[in-house]
Amino acid sequence: MKAALGMVLALIAPASGLAAQAADSIARLTLVRCAPRIDVPCLQARVRLDSRGLALLSQLDSAGEASAWTGDLAGRMLIGPAVTTPHDVTPPLRLLVLLDRSGSMIGDGIAYTRITLRSFIQGLDSGSVRVAIAGFESHDVNRLITETQFVSPAQAVEQLARLPTPDPRANTALYSALIEGAERVAAETRAAPGTQGAILLVTDGRNDVGHPRDDVGLLAGADGLRAAAAALNGGGRRIWIMGVGKGIAADTLRMLVGTNGSVTLASLDPNVMAMRLAAVSKELRGSRELIFAMPAGTEATLARTAWRGIAAAWVGNRQVTARALSWRPPLFAMPAYRGVAAASALTATLREALGAGGGGANVRWVMALFLALSGGAAWLLIPRLVWLRTADATAPLADVADAAPPKQPEKASVEVLPDGSGLRRDVEEAAPRQPADVTQQAARRAGAPKTR
């Protein structure tokens, strides 16, 4: 069933009662760059959600969750947001995984469960989560659960691999295993103050005890169901039950988890089981990162104005959760960007808005680059064009200079007249100089007059 989820960020007055809320419930807004090399500011906030809000949000895919949020701050409609699920778990988590090892899990049941649980556990944060793996059946229930150790996710994967295969004679001590598990988680959280406890149960059947091989005193019937439900709902811990295969007693499982948990049913298919566990993984992480893009013209106001808001989650007409938002300006000037929003987290709408919002800056950069390139081209090309024009004007001279000297006219032979007067009668003028002739190479030449 799909739920229509509406999230509204509304501006409220400072005196509207936000001061009465716990300090840790206020989401502090910080400034980040929306994307690398884009001069558009974004506001980022981590909003912690309660169990009911987490259960509803975890059923949505990333696109559905992102489209369910809107934002308004000081009368300005915010763009987006992008919604991501932080990897770390706050407060630190102690998770007990109870795996049904009854005879009905032989074959594909245990094989597919190992595959999907291994992937689920490997995706948990090693810094804030400790996991214990306990297989259970109808024999030796108490020892198998109480002796398990809470270790890092990587070590828990090894625990999972070492679990023995199911015994064909084993039955399902579901109620007793849940009570033992609740006590084991309670002991672990008491030993590590500040941590939270949770149980993940994977089973393919229903409570089935009272057979010759089973432990004595295992819980059964309506009394056993009430005792198990009371144990699970009395310690404030989270409980998830995933029923796999066919013949699951869904109503009984829902009575067990009560208000502190959820039940999900999956066919015996690794892909379907992985999807169900992915929702559990999101629900384990108790907060969401919201990234809103700021509308144009807000930068200066952010530098000097304190704003308040509230994040509210709605399902239909019911409010799921509400958290206060707070923006505090820096002491002076505009705050520096503290980070860059992950590109993979930006929705299509937000990416389009960022492209439009950064268009002015991009246009300015393009124009500046165009002017710089134009100036450089003018600086380099105009002198060259002038030089080429000058070279074209003097090209014929260069050709003549490089050519072979013109052939000089042959000198006339000197003829001396027999009258003895000494006058030369063979002097001739040189040929007229042509326009292409160079004086140094083709100077006028005339015969020297004879002297007496």
N, C-alpha and C positions, 0 to 999 in steps of 0.2 A: 504494500500500500504506500503510495507516495503522498507525502504531506506537503502542503503549501506553506513554506516558511518565509516569513517577512521579518527583515531586520531593519530597524530605523534608528539612526543617530539623530537626536533632537537637542537643540540648544535649550538650556534651562538656566534660570537666574541663579546667581551665586547663593542666594538665601533660600533656595528651594529645598533644602534638606540633604544636600550631598554630604555636608560635614558629618551627618549622623552615620554615614556608611563607614564600614571598616576601611582603613587606609590601604590595605592590600587589595581591595576590590576596585580601586581607581586605576584606570589604564592611562599611563602617562604617554602623551603623544611626543614623538621625536621626529626630526626632520631628516629625510634621506633624499638622495637623488633618484628620480624615477627610473632612469636608465643611464647607462654609460654615455657620456658625451652629449647628453640632452639636458639643457639648462631649464628643467622643470622640477619644482619641488614637490615632494610627496610627504604625507604624514603617515607614520607607522605606529601602531599600538598593538600590544599583546593583551587580549581580552580573555580573562579566565571565566570558564563556564561551569555551571553546576551539572550534576549528573543527568538531570532531565534534559537540559539543553544539549549536552554532549551526545546523549542517546539519539536525539532527533537529528542533529547535524551529521552524525556519523553515517546515517542512512543515505545521505545525499552524495553524489559524485562531486568532483571538484568544480565542474561547470555549474551544476545546480546550486551548490553552496555559494559560489561567487555571485551568481545572478540574484540571490536572495537578499543581498545587502544593499543598503543605500546609506548615504551620509549627508548631513547638513550641519554646517558649523558657522555660527554667527550670521545666519541668513544666506550663506553661500552654499550652493549645492556642490558637494564634493564629487569627484569623478572616480568611478570604480565601485567597489574596491577589488583588489586582488586578495585572495584568502589562501593562506598556507597553514599547515599544521606543524608546529615546532617538533623537532626530533626528540628533545629531552622531555622527561616526565617530571612534573612538579606537583606535589612533593615527591621525593624518591619512592619507588614502588617495590613491593615484595609480592611477586606473582607466583602462585602455586598452580601448576598445570596437572590436573587429574585426568588420566587417560584410561578409559575402559579397556580392560584386557580380558573380557569374558570370551567364551568360546565362539560367540557369534561374530567376533571381530577378526577371526582367522581369515587370511586371504587378502582380498582387496581392501577390506575395512582397515586393518592395521597398516597396510602398505601405504594407502593414500593418506591416512592420518599422519603417519611419520613424515611424509613428504611435505604436506602443508604446514604442519607444526614446525618443522625445521626452518622453512622459509619465514614463518611468522616470528619465531624467536630470534633469528639472525637479524631481523629488522629492528629489534628493540635497542634502545640506547644503553650502551654498556656503562656509561657514567652514572646513570640514575636508576637503573633497573637491576634487580636480582631475581633469578628464576629458579624454581625447584620443580623437577619432573617426578611424578609419582604414578606408577601404574597401580590399578586396583582391580579386584575381582571379589569373590565371596570367601576367599581363604587368606588368612594372615593380613587382614585389612589394616589393623592398627600399626603393625611393624613397618609395612611397606610405606606408609605415609609419614609416620613420625621420624623415621631414619633418613628421610631425604634431606638434602642440604641445598640452601639458597646460594647460588653461584652466579657468575657472569653469564650473559647470554651465550657466549661461545662455549663455555663449559657445560651449560645446560643442553646444548646440542649434542654434546658427547654423552650426557646422561640419557638423552632420548635414544641414541643409537645403541646403548647398552641394555635397554629394557628387553627382557626375554619375550619371546613370542607367546601369544595367548595359549592357555591350556584348554583343550577341547572340553574338559570336564568343568571348567570354571563358570560360575554364574555371576550375576551383577548385584553387588551390595551397594546400591546407589545412595540410600539414605545414610547409612553408616559411614560411607566414604566421605560424604559432604560434611558430616559433623566432625570427623577426625581432621579433615582438611581445614575447617574453620578454626579449630583449636590450634592447629600447627601454625597457621598464618598469624593468629593472635599472639602466640608466643614469640614469633619472629619480630613483629612490630613493637612488642614491649621491649625486646632486647635492643632495638634500634629506634630510639625516640625520634619523632619527626618524619617517620615513614608512613606510607599508607599500604594497606593490604588488599589483595584481590585474588580471586579464584577463577580459573578457566577450566570447565569440565567438558570433555568430549566423550560422548556415549552414543551407542546405536540401539540401546534397548531401554528397559524399564526395570524397576527394582524387582529382583527375583532371588529370594533366599529361602532357607529352610530345608535344603537338600542335605543328604548324608555327609558330603565332603565339606560343607560350609562351616564357617565359624559359628560358635554358640553365641546367642544373644544379639544377632544382627537385627536391625530395625526393619519392620515390615508393616504393611497395612496403613490405615488412616492415622494411627497414633505415631507410627514412624515418620510419616509425611509431615505431620504437624511439628514433631520434634526437630526434624531437619530444617524446616522452614524457619522455625524460631531461632535456631542456631545461626542461620545465614543472615537473618535480618536484624539480629541483635548486636552485631559487632561493628556496624558502620563500614563494612568492607564491600567492595564491588564484587559481583558474581556474574559470570557469563557462562551459559550452557549452550553448546552447539550439538544438536542432535543430527546424526548422519544416518543415511540409509532409509529403510522403511520400518513401519511399525513403531514409530516414536510416540510416546505418551506426551504429546505437547501440552495438554492442560495440566498434567502433573508437574512438568518442568516449570511452567509459569507460576504455579503455586509455590514452588521451591524458591525461586528467585525473589518473588514479592516485588517491593519497590526499590530494592537495592541492586537490581540487575536486569538482564534481558536474556531472552531465549531466541536463538536463531536456528532454523532448520535448513539442512542442505542435503541434496542428493549425494550419493556416493560417487562424486566426481571431483577430481583434484581442483579443477578450475573454479567450480562453484564453492567448494570449501575454502579455497584461497580468498575468494571475494568476501565471504562471511568473516574470515579472520582479519582481513584488511579493515573492515568496519570496526572490529574490536580494537585493532591497533590504533585507529584514530580516536576511539573513545577513551583509550588509556591516557592519551595526551590531553590534559585538561584545559588547554587554551588554544587560541587561534591568533595568528598574525594577520592584521588588517593593514593594507596599504592603499591609501587614498591619494589620488592626484589633486593638487591644489588648482583652483581656477585661476585664470590670468588676473593679475593685479592684486594678488593677496600677499606677495612677498613682504612688502613694506609693513603691512598691518601685522603680520606674524612677528615682526621684530619688536613690537611695542605693546601688544594687546594680549591680555590673559583671557582665554576662552574656556568655558565649561560645556560639557555635553553629556549625553548618556547613550549607551549602546543597549538596545532592547531587542529581544528575540520574540517573535510572535508566530504561533501556529494557529492559523485561522484568526479567531478573535481572542485567543488565549496568549497571554504573555508567558514566555518560557523562561527567560532570564533577563536581567538588567544589570549593567555595569556602568559606572561613571567614567567619563573621559575628562582629561585635563591637559590643556596646552599652556605652558609657561614660557614667556619670551626670555631671551638671554638678557644679561645686564646691559649690554650695549650692542648696537649694530645688528646685522643679520647673522644668525648662527651658521656655522659651517655645516656642510652636509656630513652626516655621521656615517653614511654607508650608501650602498646602491641597492635598489630593489631588484630581487632576482627576476631575470627576464622570463623564466619559465612560470613565474607566479602571476604575471600580468595577463589579465583577460583580454580578449579581442577588443572589447569596447574601450578598455583602458589604453591599450596600445594605439588604437585609432585616435583617441583623445590626446595622447601624448604627442603623436605626430602632428596633430593640429595645433596643440599648445606650444610646441617647440618650433612651429613654422616661422614665427617672426625672427627668432634668433638664427634659425637656419638660413633664412633669406638674407639677413644682414651679413652672415658669414660668407654666403655665396657671392653677394655683391662686393664685399671687401676683397675676396679672392679674385673676382673678375677685374676689379679696378687695378689690383696689384699686377695681375698678368698683363693687362692692357698697358700699364705704365712700363713694365719691363719690356714688352714687345716694342713699344714706341722708342724706348731708350736704345734698344739694339738695332731696330730695323730702319728708323729714319736716317741716322748717319750713313748707313749702308746704302740706302736708296740715293742719297745725295752724292755719295762717292761713285755709284754706278753711273749717274747722269754725267758727272765730270769725266769719267773714264770713257763714256760713249762719245763725248765731244772731242776728245783727244785721240780716239782710236785710230784715225788715218795716219796721224803723225807717228804713232807707235809702230804702225805697219811699215811705214816708209823707213823708220829708223832700223827696224829689224831686217829690212830687205837689203839686197846687195846694192852697192853704190851704182848710180846710173853710169852707163858707158859714156866716157868723155869723147867728144869729137876729135878725130885725128887732126894733129897739127899740120898745117901746110908747110911744105918744104921751103926753106929760105932760098930765095933766088936773088943773086947779085947781078945787077945790070952791068953790062960792059962799058957804059959811059963813064963809070967811075964816080958818079955823083954821090954814092953811098946811101941813097934813099931806097927804102923797102917798098916794093910794089905788091907784096903778097899778104898784107894784113887784112883779116876778116873779123867781123863782130861775132861774139858767141851767140848761140841760139837763145831766144827769149826764155826766161825762167817760167816754168809752169807753176800753177797754184800748189801742187803737191810736192814740189821740190823743196829741199831743205838747203838753206844757204851754205851751211857748213859742209854739206856733202856735194852740192852741185853749184858752187859759186861761179860767178861770171869769170870767164877766162879770156884773155886777149893777148895776142903776141906782143912781146916787148919791142918797142921801136929800136931800129938800128941806130947806132951812134956813129958819128963820123970818125 
